[in-house]
Amino acid sequence: MKKLIRRIKALLQRILKKVSSNSQERSPLNSRLIDTSIPTSPQWKSGLVLVCSQCANEQSNSSHRASRSSTASEDLQNWLKSRLKFEGLWGKFRVVSTSCLGACPRTGVAVVLVSEVSDGNGQCLIVNPQSDREVLYSRIKQNNG
């Protein structure tokens, strides 16, 4: 688990370093500076929630839709988005579906929480998409500085 968190942290640091170095470079097509009006810091800097889309791929029994059933990961992601929007925190926080995070729990869903409060250090959690929702949401809200 610690190895996964270190890998995610290193990847995020490389991405941020690349973005910051690209914003300072000159464009090869012309000699003017690249437009820096695009913010380099996302509006959702209070927190980023990565939900593994590969975890708990079995069909969720809690939600039956006419066209198709959703996975437990999708249900958790949609619930988190709705809850954040309901409490007016959507925008400060972002919930994103991601491919395999490498934790691969037998039960539950891998979720990584990244925020400025944690100095970019991600917390990888294995949560039950039904019974751990409120606990997970409380952990997310702790990052609302």
N, CA, C and O atoms as a GROMACS GRO file, in nm:
protein
  580
    1MET      N    1   0.082  -0.118   0.000
    1MET     CA    2   0.000   0.000   0.000
    1MET      C    3   0.088   0.126   0.000
    1MET      O    4   0.059   0.221  -0.073
    2LYS      N    5   0.194   0.126   0.082
    2LYS     CA    6   0.284   0.241   0.088
    2LYS      C    7   0.355   0.261  -0.045
    2LYS      O    8   0.379   0.374  -0.088
    3LYS      N    9   0.388   0.149  -0.110
    3LYS     CA   10   0.455   0.156  -0.240
    3LYS      C   11   0.364   0.222  -0.343
    3LYS      O   12   0.409   0.304  -0.423
    4LEU      N   13   0.236   0.188  -0.340
    4LEU     CA   14   0.139   0.248  -0.432
    4LEU      C   15   0.128   0.398  -0.408
    4LEU      O   16   0.127   0.476  -0.503
    5ILE      N   17   0.120   0.438  -0.283
    5ILE     CA   18   0.109   0.580  -0.250
    5ILE      C   19   0.234   0.655  -0.296
    5ILE      O   20   0.224   0.766  -0.348
    6ARG      N   21   0.352   0.595  -0.275
    6ARG     CA   22   0.476   0.658  -0.322
    6ARG      C   23   0.475   0.674  -0.474
    6ARG      O   24   0.518   0.776  -0.526
    7ARG      N   25   0.426   0.570  -0.544
    7ARG     CA   26   0.422   0.576  -0.691
    7ARG      C   27   0.326   0.685  -0.738
    7ARG      O   28   0.358   0.759  -0.832
    8ILE      N   29   0.211   0.697  -0.674
    8ILE     CA   30   0.113   0.800  -0.711
    8ILE      C   31   0.170   0.938  -0.683
    8ILE      O   32   0.157   1.029  -0.765
    9LYS      N   33   0.234   0.953  -0.567
    9LYS     CA   34   0.294   1.082  -0.532
    9LYS      C   35   0.402   1.122  -0.632
    9LYS      O   36   0.407   1.236  -0.676
   10ALA      N   37   0.487   1.027  -0.669
   10ALA     CA   38   0.594   1.054  -0.765
   10ALA      C   39   0.536   1.093  -0.900
   10ALA      O   40   0.586   1.184  -0.966
   11LEU      N   41   0.430   1.024  -0.941
   11LEU     CA   42   0.366   1.056  -1.069
   11LEU      C   43   0.306   1.196  -1.065
   11LEU      O   44   0.324   1.273  -1.160
   12LEU      N   45   0.236   1.230  -0.958
   12LEU     CA   46   0.178   1.363  -0.946
   12LEU      C   47   0.286   1.472  -0.945
   12LEU      O   48   0.267   1.577  -1.006
   13GLN      N   49   0.398   1.446  -0.878
   13GLN     CA   50   0.507   1.543  -0.875
   13GLN      C   51   0.567   1.563  -1.013
   13GLN      O   52   0.600   1.675  -1.052
   14ARG      N   53   0.582   1.452  -1.088
   14ARG     CA   54   0.635   1.463  -1.225
   14ARG      C   55   0.540   1.543  -1.313
   14ARG      O   56   0.584   1.625  -1.394
   15ILE      N   57   0.411   1.519  -1.298
   15ILE     CA   58   0.312   1.591  -1.380
   15ILE      C   59   0.316   1.740  -1.347
   15ILE      O   60   0.319   1.823  -1.438
   16LEU      N   61   0.316   1.774  -1.218
   16LEU     CA   62   0.320   1.914  -1.178
   16LEU      C   63   0.449   1.982  -1.223
   16LEU      O   64   0.447   2.098  -1.265
   17LYS      N   65   0.561   1.911  -1.215
   17LYS     CA   66   0.689   1.966  -1.259
   17LYS      C   67   0.686   1.991  -1.410
   17LYS      O   68   0.733   2.095  -1.457
   18LYS      N   69   0.631   1.896  -1.485
   18LYS     CA   70   0.622   1.910  -1.630
   18LYS      C   71   0.534   2.029  -1.668
   18LYS      O   72   0.570   2.108  -1.755
   19VAL      N   73   0.419   2.041  -1.601
   19VAL     CA   74   0.327   2.151  -1.630
   19VAL      C   75   0.392   2.284  -1.599
   19VAL      O   76   0.382   2.378  -1.678
   20SER      N   77   0.460   2.294  -1.484
   20SER     CA   78   0.523   2.422  -1.449
   20SER      C   79   0.639   2.455  -1.541
   20SER      O   80   0.660   2.572  -1.574
   21SER      N   81   0.716   2.356  -1.583
   21SER     CA   82   0.827   2.384  -1.674
   21SER      C   83   0.776   2.420  -1.813
   21SER      O   84   0.836   2.504  -1.881
   22ASN      N   85   0.666   2.358  -1.857
   22ASN     CA   86   0.609   2.392  -1.987
   22ASN      C   87   0.555   2.533  -1.989
   22ASN      O   88   0.560   2.599  -2.093
   23SER      N   89   0.503   2.582  -1.877
   23SER     CA   90   0.447   2.717  -1.875
   23SER      C   91   0.556   2.822  -1.882
   23SER      O   92   0.527   2.938  -1.913
   24GLN      N   93   0.682   2.785  -1.855
   24GLN     CA   94   0.791   2.881  -1.859
   24GLN      C   95   0.871   2.872  -1.988
   24GLN      O   96   0.952   2.960  -2.016
   25GLU      N   97   0.849   2.768  -2.068
   25GLU     CA   98   0.924   2.751  -2.192
   25GLU      C   99   0.868   2.840  -2.302
   25GLU      O  100   0.753   2.882  -2.298
   26ARG      N  101   0.953   2.867  -2.399
   26ARG     CA  102   0.908   2.939  -2.517
   26ARG      C  103   0.854   2.839  -2.619
   26ARG      O  104   0.902   2.726  -2.627
   27SER      N  105   0.757   2.881  -2.695
   27SER     CA  106   0.698   2.796  -2.798
   27SER      C  107   0.798   2.775  -2.910
   27SER      O  108   0.860   2.871  -2.955
   28PRO      N  109   0.815   2.651  -2.957
   28PRO     CA  110   0.910   2.627  -3.066
   28PRO      C  111   0.860   2.683  -3.200
   28PRO      O  112   0.942   2.710  -3.288
   29LEU      N  113   0.729   2.700  -3.216
   29LEU     CA  114   0.675   2.750  -3.343
   29LEU      C  115   0.697   2.900  -3.359
   29LEU      O  116   0.716   2.948  -3.471
   30ASN      N  117   0.696   2.971  -3.251
   30ASN     CA  118   0.730   3.112  -3.256
   30ASN      C  119   0.800   3.147  -3.126
   30ASN      O  120   0.798   3.068  -3.032
   31SER      N  121   0.860   3.261  -3.120
   31SER     CA  122   0.943   3.292  -3.005
   31SER      C  123   0.869   3.362  -2.892
   31SER      O  124   0.932   3.408  -2.797
   32ARG      N  125   0.737   3.370  -2.900
   32ARG     CA  126   0.665   3.434  -2.789
   32ARG      C  127   0.639   3.332  -2.678
   32ARG      O  128   0.638   3.212  -2.702
   33LEU      N  129   0.617   3.382  -2.558
   33LEU     CA  130   0.590   3.295  -2.445
   33LEU      C  131   0.455   3.226  -2.460
   33LEU      O  132   0.364   3.282  -2.521
   34ILE      N  133   0.445   3.107  -2.406
   34ILE     CA  134   0.318   3.034  -2.407
   34ILE      C  135   0.220   3.111  -2.321
   34ILE      O  136   0.256   3.165  -2.217
   35ASP      N  137   0.094   3.116  -2.364
   35ASP     CA  138  -0.011   3.186  -2.292
   35ASP      C  139  -0.026   3.123  -2.153
   35ASP      O  140  -0.058   3.005  -2.141
   36THR      N  141  -0.004   3.203  -2.051
   36THR     CA  142  -0.013   3.152  -1.914
   36THR      C  143  -0.143   3.193  -1.847
   36THR      O  144  -0.154   3.188  -1.725
   37SER      N  145  -0.244   3.233  -1.926
   37SER     CA  146  -0.371   3.273  -1.868
   37SER      C  147  -0.450   3.153  -1.817
   37SER      O  148  -0.546   3.169  -1.742
   38ILE      N  149  -0.410   3.033  -1.858
   38ILE     CA  150  -0.474   2.912  -1.807
   38ILE      C  151  -0.419   2.888  -1.667
   38ILE      O  152  -0.298   2.882  -1.648
   39PRO      N  153  -0.508   2.875  -1.568
   39PRO     CA  154  -0.458   2.857  -1.431
   39PRO      C  155  -0.383   2.725  -1.417
   39PRO      O  156  -0.426   2.621  -1.467
   40THR      N  157  -0.269   2.730  -1.348
   40THR     CA  158  -0.192   2.608  -1.326
   40THR      C  159  -0.238   2.535  -1.201
   40THR      O  160  -0.205   2.418  -1.182
   41SER      N  161  -0.314   2.603  -1.117
   41SER     CA  162  -0.368   2.541  -0.996
   41SER      C  163  -0.517   2.519  -1.016
   41SER      O  164  -0.590   2.615  -1.044
   42PRO      N  165  -0.564   2.396  -1.003
   42PRO     CA  166  -0.706   2.370  -1.027
   42PRO      C  167  -0.793   2.436  -0.920
   42PRO      O  168  -0.748   2.459  -0.808
   43GLN      N  169  -0.917   2.465  -0.956
   43GLN     CA  170  -1.011   2.524  -0.861
   43GLN      C  171  -1.044   2.425  -0.751
   43GLN      O  172  -1.084   2.466  -0.642
   44TRP      N  173  -1.029   2.297  -0.776
   44TRP     CA  174  -1.064   2.194  -0.679
   44TRP      C  175  -0.944   2.157  -0.592
   44TRP      O  176  -0.922   2.040  -0.562
   45LYS      N  177  -0.868   2.258  -0.553
   45LYS     CA  178  -0.747   2.230  -0.477
   45LYS      C  179  -0.774   2.181  -0.335
   45LYS      O  180  -0.681   2.136  -0.268
   46SER      N  181  -0.898   2.190  -0.287
   46SER     CA  182  -0.928   2.133  -0.155
   46SER      C  183  -0.914   1.981  -0.157
   46SER      O  184  -0.881   1.920  -0.056
   47GLY      N  185  -0.941   1.921  -0.273
   47GLY     CA  186  -0.924   1.778  -0.278
   47GLY      C  187  -0.959   1.715  -0.411
   47GLY      O  188  -1.048   1.761  -0.482
   48LEU      N  189  -0.888   1.611  -0.441
   48LEU     CA  190  -0.913   1.529  -0.558
   48LEU      C  191  -0.935   1.387  -0.508
   48LEU      O  192  -0.854   1.334  -0.432
   49VAL      N  193  -1.046   1.326  -0.550
   49VAL     CA  194  -1.082   1.192  -0.507
   49VAL      C  195  -1.078   1.102  -0.630
   49VAL      O  196  -1.159   1.117  -0.721
   50LEU      N  197  -0.984   1.009  -0.631
   50LEU     CA  198  -0.970   0.915  -0.743
   50LEU      C  199  -1.037   0.784  -0.704
   50LEU      O  200  -0.998   0.720  -0.605
   51VAL      N  201  -1.138   0.744  -0.781
   51VAL     CA  202  -1.211   0.620  -0.752
   51VAL      C  203  -1.176   0.520  -0.862
   51VAL      O  204  -1.199   0.545  -0.980
   52CYS      N  205  -1.122   0.406  -0.822
   52CYS     CA  206  -1.082   0.303  -0.918
   52CYS      C  207  -1.206   0.246  -0.987
   52CYS      O  208  -1.299   0.198  -0.921
   53SER      N  209  -1.209   0.250  -1.118
   53SER     CA  210  -1.323   0.198  -1.193
   53SER      C  211  -1.315   0.047  -1.212
   53SER      O  212  -1.411  -0.016  -1.255
   54GLN      N  213  -1.200  -0.011  -1.179
   54GLN     CA  214  -1.183  -0.155  -1.199
   54GLN      C  215  -1.219  -0.236  -1.074
   54GLN      O  216  -1.243  -0.356  -1.083
   55CYS      N  217  -1.224  -0.171  -0.959
   55CYS     CA  218  -1.258  -0.239  -0.834
   55CYS      C  219  -1.407  -0.270  -0.829
   55CYS      O  220  -1.489  -0.192  -0.877
   56ALA      N  221  -1.440  -0.382  -0.771
   56ALA     CA  222  -1.580  -0.420  -0.749
   56ALA      C  223  -1.661  -0.412  -0.878
   56ALA      O  224  -1.768  -0.351  -0.882
   57ASN      N  225  -1.609  -0.473  -0.982
   57ASN     CA  226  -1.676  -0.469  -1.112
   57ASN      C  227  -1.805  -0.550  -1.115
   57ASN      O  228  -1.882  -0.541  -1.211
   58GLU      N  229  -1.829  -0.629  -1.009
   58GLU     CA  230  -1.955  -0.704  -1.008
   58GLU      C  231  -2.071  -0.604  -1.006
   58GLU      O  232  -2.056  -0.492  -0.958
   59GLN      N  233  -2.182  -0.646  -1.055
   59GLN     CA  234  -2.297  -0.557  -1.063
   59GLN      C  235  -2.348  -0.524  -0.923
   59GLN      O  236  -2.362  -0.612  -0.838
   60SER      N  237  -2.373  -0.399  -0.900
   60SER     CA  238  -2.422  -0.353  -0.770
   60SER      C  239  -2.569  -0.390  -0.754
   60SER      O  240  -2.649  -0.366  -0.845
   61ASN      N  241  -2.603  -0.447  -0.639
   61ASN     CA  242  -2.742  -0.483  -0.613
   61ASN      C  243  -2.824  -0.364  -0.566
   61ASN      O  244  -2.947  -0.372  -0.561
   62SER      N  245  -2.758  -0.255  -0.530
   62SER     CA  246  -2.830  -0.142  -0.473
   62SER      C  247  -2.898  -0.055  -0.578
   62SER      O  248  -2.988   0.021  -0.546
   63SER      N  249  -2.856  -0.066  -0.702
   63SER     CA  250  -2.910   0.022  -0.805
   63SER      C  251  -2.941  -0.058  -0.930
   63SER      O  252  -2.850  -0.109  -0.996
   64HIS      N  253  -3.066  -0.068  -0.964
   64HIS     CA  254  -3.106  -0.138  -1.086
   64HIS      C  255  -3.167  -0.036  -1.182
   64HIS      O  256  -3.273   0.021  -1.155
   65ARG      N  257  -3.100  -0.015  -1.291
   65ARG     CA  258  -3.150   0.077  -1.392
   65ARG      C  259  -3.212  -0.005  -1.504
   65ARG      O  260  -3.177  -0.121  -1.523
   66ALA      N  261  -3.302   0.057  -1.577
   66ALA     CA  262  -3.372  -0.015  -1.684
   66ALA      C  263  -3.276  -0.060  -1.792
   66ALA      O  264  -3.285  -0.172  -1.842
   67SER      N  265  -3.182   0.028  -1.831
   67SER     CA  266  -3.094  -0.006  -1.942
   67SER      C  267  -2.978  -0.095  -1.898
   67SER      O  268  -2.945  -0.191  -1.968
   68ARG      N  269  -2.917  -0.065  -1.786
   68ARG     CA  270  -2.806  -0.146  -1.737
   68ARG      C  271  -2.782  -0.114  -1.591
   68ARG      O  272  -2.821  -0.007  -1.542
   69SER      N  273  -2.720  -0.206  -1.523
   69SER     CA  274  -2.683  -0.182  -1.383
   69SER      C  275  -2.545  -0.118  -1.379
   69SER      O  276  -2.463  -0.139  -1.469
   70SER      N  277  -2.521  -0.040  -1.277
   70SER     CA  278  -2.390   0.022  -1.263
   70SER      C  279  -2.304  -0.061  -1.169
   70SER      O  280  -2.355  -0.143  -1.092
   71THR      N  281  -2.174  -0.039  -1.177
   71THR     CA  282  -2.084  -0.109  -1.088
   71THR      C  283  -2.082  -0.039  -0.952
   71THR      O  284  -2.131   0.073  -0.939
   72ALA      N  285  -2.027  -0.106  -0.853
   72ALA     CA  286  -2.016  -0.048  -0.719
   72ALA      C  287  -1.928   0.078  -0.723
   72ALA      O  288  -1.955   0.173  -0.650
   73SER      N  289  -1.826   0.078  -0.807
   73SER     CA  290  -1.739   0.195  -0.821
   73SER      C  291  -1.816   0.314  -0.875
   73SER      O  292  -1.802   0.426  -0.825
   74GLU      N  293  -1.896   0.291  -0.978
   74GLU     CA  294  -1.977   0.398  -1.036
   74GLU      C  295  -2.078   0.451  -0.935
   74GLU      O  296  -2.099   0.572  -0.924
   75ASP      N  297  -2.141   0.361  -0.862
   75ASP     CA  298  -2.237   0.402  -0.759
   75ASP      C  299  -2.170   0.491  -0.654
   75ASP      O  300  -2.226   0.593  -0.615
   76LEU      N  301  -2.051   0.451  -0.608
   76LEU     CA  302  -1.979   0.529  -0.508
   76LEU      C  303  -1.941   0.666  -0.564
   76LEU      O  304  -1.959   0.768  -0.496
   77GLN      N  305  -1.890   0.668  -0.684
   77GLN     CA  306  -1.851   0.794  -0.746
   77GLN      C  307  -1.971   0.887  -0.762
   77GLN      O  308  -1.962   1.005  -0.728
   78ASN      N  309  -2.083   0.836  -0.811
   78ASN     CA  310  -2.202   0.918  -0.829
   78ASN      C  311  -2.257   0.967  -0.696
   78ASN      O  312  -2.302   1.082  -0.686
   79TRP      N  313  -2.254   0.882  -0.593
   79TRP     CA  314  -2.301   0.923  -0.461
   79TRP      C  315  -2.214   1.036  -0.406
   79TRP      O  316  -2.266   1.134  -0.353
   80LEU      N  317  -2.081   1.023  -0.419
   80LEU     CA  318  -1.991   1.127  -0.370
   80LEU      C  319  -2.015   1.260  -0.442
   80LEU      O  320  -2.019   1.365  -0.379
   81LYS      N  321  -2.031   1.256  -0.574
   81LYS     CA  322  -2.057   1.377  -0.651
   81LYS      C  323  -2.186   1.444  -0.605
   81LYS      O  324  -2.190   1.564  -0.582
   82SER      N  325  -2.291   1.364  -0.591
   82SER     CA  326  -2.420   1.418  -0.548
   82SER      C  327  -2.411   1.480  -0.409
   82SER      O  328  -2.464   1.588  -0.385
   83ARG      N  329  -2.343   1.413  -0.320
   83ARG     CA  330  -2.331   1.463  -0.182
   83ARG      C  331  -2.252   1.592  -0.178
   83ARG      O  332  -2.289   1.686  -0.107
   84LEU      N  333  -2.142   1.599  -0.253
   84LEU     CA  334  -2.063   1.722  -0.258
   84LEU      C  335  -2.144   1.837  -0.318
   84LEU      O  336  -2.137   1.950  -0.269
   85LYS      N  337  -2.219   1.809  -0.422
   85LYS     CA  338  -2.303   1.913  -0.483
   85LYS      C  339  -2.411   1.959  -0.386
   85LYS      O  340  -2.437   2.079  -0.374
   86PHE      N  341  -2.474   1.865  -0.315
   86PHE     CA  342  -2.580   1.897  -0.220
   86PHE      C  343  -2.530   1.988  -0.110
   86PHE      O  344  -2.601   2.079  -0.066
   87GLU      N  345  -2.407   1.965  -0.064
   87GLU     CA  346  -2.352   2.045   0.045
   87GLU      C  347  -2.272   2.167  -0.005
   87GLU      O  348  -2.208   2.236   0.074
   88GLY      N  349  -2.277   2.193  -0.136
   88GLY     CA  350  -2.211   2.311  -0.191
   88GLY      C  351  -2.060   2.302  -0.197
   88GLY      O  352  -1.992   2.404  -0.204
   89LEU      N  353  -2.007   2.181  -0.193
   89LEU     CA  354  -1.862   2.163  -0.195
   89LEU      C  355  -1.809   2.118  -0.331
   89LEU      O  356  -1.688   2.106  -0.350
   90TRP      N  357  -1.900   2.094  -0.427
   90TRP     CA  358  -1.855   2.055  -0.561
   90TRP      C  359  -1.784   2.174  -0.622
   90TRP      O  360  -1.837   2.285  -0.620
   91GLY      N  361  -1.670   2.153  -0.675
   91GLY     CA  362  -1.586   2.260  -0.727
   91GLY      C  363  -1.462   2.274  -0.642
   91GLY      O  364  -1.351   2.286  -0.694
   92LYS      N  365  -1.480   2.271  -0.510
   92LYS     CA  366  -1.364   2.267  -0.421
   92LYS      C  367  -1.302   2.128  -0.424
   92LYS      O  368  -1.181   2.111  -0.411
   93PHE      N  369  -1.389   2.030  -0.441
   93PHE     CA  370  -1.347   1.890  -0.449
   93PHE      C  371  -1.388   1.835  -0.585
   93PHE      O  372  -1.486   1.879  -0.644
   94ARG      N  373  -1.312   1.740  -0.633
   94ARG     CA  374  -1.343   1.676  -0.760
   94ARG      C  375  -1.333   1.525  -0.742
   94ARG      O  376  -1.238   1.475  -0.683
   95VAL      N  377  -1.433   1.453  -0.792
   95VAL     CA  378  -1.434   1.307  -0.787
   95VAL      C  379  -1.413   1.257  -0.929
   95VAL      O  380  -1.488   1.293  -1.020
   96VAL      N  381  -1.310   1.176  -0.948
   96VAL     CA  382  -1.271   1.132  -1.081
   96VAL      C  383  -1.257   0.980  -1.084
   96VAL      O  384  -1.198   0.920  -0.994
   97SER      N  385  -1.311   0.920  -1.187
   97SER     CA  386  -1.294   0.777  -1.210
   97SER      C  387  -1.156   0.756  -1.273
   97SER      O  388  -1.115   0.831  -1.362
   98THR      N  389  -1.088   0.654  -1.227
   98THR     CA  390  -0.955   0.626  -1.281
   98THR      C  391  -0.944   0.477  -1.311
   98THR      O  392  -1.023   0.397  -1.261
   99SER      N  393  -0.848   0.441  -1.391
   99SER     CA  394  -0.826   0.299  -1.417
   99SER      C  395  -0.759   0.238  -1.294
   99SER      O  396  -0.752   0.303  -1.190
  100CYS      N  397  -0.712   0.118  -1.305
  100CYS     CA  398  -0.658   0.043  -1.192
  100CYS      C  399  -0.552   0.122  -1.115
  100CYS      O  400  -0.458   0.176  -1.174
  101LEU      N  401  -0.569   0.127  -0.984
  101LEU     CA  402  -0.473   0.194  -0.896
  101LEU      C  403  -0.367   0.099  -0.842
  101LEU      O  404  -0.273   0.140  -0.775
  102GLY      N  405  -0.382  -0.029  -0.873
  102GLY     CA  406  -0.283  -0.127  -0.833
  102GLY      C  407  -0.304  -0.187  -0.695
  102GLY      O  408  -0.227  -0.275  -0.655
  103ALA      N  409  -0.404  -0.143  -0.622
  103ALA     CA  410  -0.429  -0.198  -0.488
  103ALA      C  411  -0.506  -0.329  -0.497
  103ALA      O  412  -0.481  -0.421  -0.420
  104CYS      N  413  -0.598  -0.340  -0.590
  104CYS     CA  414  -0.675  -0.460  -0.622
  104CYS      C  415  -0.726  -0.538  -0.500
  104CYS      O  416  -0.686  -0.652  -0.478
  105PRO      N  417  -0.815  -0.476  -0.422
  105PRO     CA  418  -0.870  -0.547  -0.306
  105PRO      C  419  -0.968  -0.655  -0.349
  105PRO      O  420  -1.032  -0.643  -0.454
  106ARG      N  421  -0.979  -0.760  -0.268
  106ARG     CA  422  -1.076  -0.865  -0.300
  106ARG      C  423  -1.219  -0.814  -0.285
  106ARG      O  424  -1.308  -0.849  -0.362
  107THR      N  425  -1.239  -0.730  -0.184
  107THR     CA  426  -1.369  -0.666  -0.165
  107THR      C  427  -1.345  -0.518  -0.148
  107THR      O  428  -1.239  -0.477  -0.100
  108GLY      N  429  -1.440  -0.438  -0.185
  108GLY     CA  430  -1.428  -0.295  -0.170
  108GLY      C  431  -1.374  -0.227  -0.293
  108GLY      O  432  -1.350  -0.289  -0.396
  109VAL      N  433  -1.355  -0.097  -0.280
  109VAL     CA  434  -1.309  -0.012  -0.389
  109VAL      C  435  -1.189   0.069  -0.341
  109VAL      O  436  -1.191   0.123  -0.230
  110ALA      N  437  -1.085   0.077  -0.423
  110ALA     CA  438  -0.968   0.158  -0.390
  110ALA      C  439  -1.000   0.304  -0.423
  110ALA      O  440  -1.046   0.337  -0.532
  111VAL      N  441  -0.973   0.390  -0.326
  111VAL     CA  442  -0.997   0.533  -0.341
  111VAL      C  443  -0.872   0.605  -0.293
  111VAL      O  444  -0.818   0.574  -0.187
  112VAL      N  445  -0.825   0.703  -0.372
  112VAL     CA  446  -0.710   0.783  -0.332
  112VAL      C  447  -0.757   0.927  -0.311
  112VAL      O  448  -0.824   0.985  -0.396
  113LEU      N  449  -0.721   0.983  -0.194
  113LEU     CA  450  -0.753   1.121  -0.161
  113LEU      C  451  -0.625   1.204  -0.170
  113LEU      O  452  -0.525   1.170  -0.107
  114VAL      N  453  -0.628   1.311  -0.248
  114VAL     CA  454  -0.513   1.399  -0.263
  114VAL      C  455  -0.562   1.541  -0.238
  114VAL      O  456  -0.666   1.581  -0.289
  115SER      N  457  -0.487   1.617  -0.157
  115SER     CA  458  -0.527   1.755  -0.129
  115SER      C  459  -0.406   1.839  -0.092
  115SER      O  460  -0.297   1.786  -0.070
  116GLU      N  461  -0.427   1.970  -0.086
  116GLU     CA  462  -0.320   2.059  -0.040
  116GLU      C  463  -0.294   2.039   0.108
  116GLU      O  464  -0.181   2.055   0.154
  117VAL      N  465  -0.398   2.005   0.183
  117VAL     CA  466  -0.382   1.981   0.326
  117VAL      C  467  -0.282   1.869   0.350
  117VAL      O  468  -0.203   1.874   0.444
  118SER      N  469  -0.287   1.768   0.263
  118SER     CA  470  -0.194   1.655   0.277
  118SER      C  471  -0.064   1.678   0.201
  118SER      O  472   0.013   1.584   0.180
  119ASP      N  473  -0.040   1.804   0.158
  119ASP     CA  474   0.080   1.840   0.082
  119ASP      C  475   0.101   1.753  -0.041
  119ASP      O  476   0.214   1.723  -0.078
  120GLY      N  477  -0.008   1.712  -0.105
  120GLY     CA  478   0.000   1.631  -0.224
  120GLY      C  479   0.024   1.484  -0.198
  120GLY      O  480   0.031   1.404  -0.291
  121ASN      N  481   0.036   1.446  -0.071
  121ASN     CA  482   0.052   1.305  -0.037
  121ASN      C  483  -0.084   1.238  -0.043
  121ASN      O  484  -0.175   1.276   0.030
  122GLY      N  485  -0.098   1.141  -0.128
  122GLY     CA  486  -0.225   1.072  -0.142
  122GLY      C  487  -0.246   0.968  -0.034
  122GLY      O  488  -0.152   0.901   0.008
  123GLN      N  489  -0.370   0.956   0.009
  123GLN     CA  490  -0.408   0.850   0.102
  123GLN      C  491  -0.486   0.748   0.021
  123GLN      O  492  -0.588   0.781  -0.038
  124CYS      N  493  -0.439   0.625   0.018
  124CYS     CA  494  -0.510   0.519  -0.053
  124CYS      C  495  -0.594   0.443   0.049
  124CYS      O  496  -0.542   0.388   0.146
  125LEU      N  497  -0.725   0.440   0.025
  125LEU     CA  498  -0.818   0.374   0.115
  125LEU      C  499  -0.890   0.263   0.040
  125LEU      O  500  -0.918   0.274  -0.079
  126ILE      N  501  -0.920   0.155   0.111
  126ILE     CA  502  -1.004   0.049   0.057
  126ILE      C  503  -1.137   0.062   0.130
  126ILE      O  504  -1.144   0.042   0.251
  127VAL      N  505  -1.242   0.095   0.057
  127VAL     CA  506  -1.371   0.121   0.121
  127VAL      C  507  -1.478   0.028   0.068
  127VAL      O  508  -1.477  -0.012  -0.048
  128ASN      N  509  -1.571  -0.006   0.156
  128ASN     CA  510  -1.691  -0.076   0.113
  128ASN      C  511  -1.780   0.032   0.052
  128ASN      O  512  -1.815   0.128   0.121
  129PRO      N  513  -1.820   0.018  -0.075
  129PRO     CA  514  -1.892   0.126  -0.142
  129PRO      C  515  -2.029   0.157  -0.081
  129PRO      O  516  -2.087   0.261  -0.111
  130GLN      N  517  -2.081   0.069   0.002
  130GLN     CA  518  -2.210   0.095   0.067
  130GLN      C  519  -2.192   0.139   0.212
  130GLN      O  520  -2.236   0.247   0.250
  131SER      N  521  -2.128   0.056   0.293
  131SER     CA  522  -2.124   0.082   0.436
  131SER      C  523  -2.020   0.186   0.478
  131SER      O  524  -2.030   0.242   0.587
  132ASP      N  525  -1.921   0.214   0.395
  132ASP     CA  526  -1.816   0.310   0.432
  132ASP      C  527  -1.834   0.448   0.369
  132ASP      O  528  -1.746   0.533   0.380
  133ARG      N  529  -1.946   0.471   0.302
  133ARG     CA  530  -1.968   0.599   0.233
  133ARG      C  531  -1.954   0.719   0.325
  133ARG      O  532  -1.881   0.814   0.295
  134GLU      N  533  -2.023   0.715   0.437
  134GLU     CA  534  -2.022   0.830   0.528
  134GLU      C  535  -1.883   0.853   0.588
  134GLU      O  536  -1.841   0.968   0.603
  135VAL      N  537  -1.813   0.746   0.621
  135VAL     CA  538  -1.677   0.758   0.676
  135VAL      C  539  -1.586   0.820   0.571
  135VAL      O  540  -1.507   0.910   0.602
  136LEU      N  541  -1.596   0.773   0.447
  136LEU     CA  542  -1.515   0.828   0.338
  136LEU      C  543  -1.548   0.976   0.318
  136LEU      O  544  -1.458   1.058   0.302
  137TYR      N  545  -1.676   1.009   0.318
  137TYR     CA  546  -1.716   1.148   0.298
  137TYR      C  547  -1.660   1.237   0.410
  137TYR      O  548  -1.619   1.350   0.385
  138SER      N  549  -1.661   1.186   0.533
  138SER     CA  550  -1.604   1.262   0.645
  138SER      C  551  -1.455   1.287   0.624
  138SER      O  552  -1.406   1.396   0.653
  139ARG      N  553  -1.383   1.186   0.573
  139ARG     CA  554  -1.239   1.203   0.546
  139ARG      C  555  -1.217   1.308   0.437
  139ARG      O  556  -1.123   1.388   0.444
  140ILE      N  557  -1.304   1.307   0.337
  140ILE     CA  558  -1.291   1.406   0.229
  140ILE      C  559  -1.314   1.546   0.285
  140ILE      O  560  -1.237   1.637   0.255
  141LYS      N  561  -1.417   1.564   0.365
  141LYS     CA  562  -1.450   1.695   0.420
  141LYS      C  563  -1.343   1.749   0.514
  141LYS      O  564  -1.331   1.870   0.530
  142GLN      N  565  -1.264   1.661   0.576
  142GLN     CA  566  -1.156   1.705   0.664
  142GLN      C  567  -1.054   1.789   0.586
  142GLN      O  568  -0.981   1.868   0.646
  143ASN      N  569  -1.050   1.772   0.455
  143ASN     CA  570  -0.956   1.846   0.371
  143ASN      C  571  -1.007   1.984   0.332
  143ASN      O  572  -0.938   2.058   0.262
  144ASN      N  573  -1.127   2.020   0.376
  144ASN     CA  574  -1.185   2.149   0.342
  144ASN      C  575  -1.134   2.254   0.440
  144ASN      O  576  -1.192   2.276   0.547
  145GLY      N  577  -1.023   2.318   0.401
  145GLY     CA  578  -0.958   2.412   0.490
  145GLY      C  579  -1.018   2.542   0.492
  145GLY      O  580  -0.972   2.631   0.564
   0.00000   0.00000   0.00000
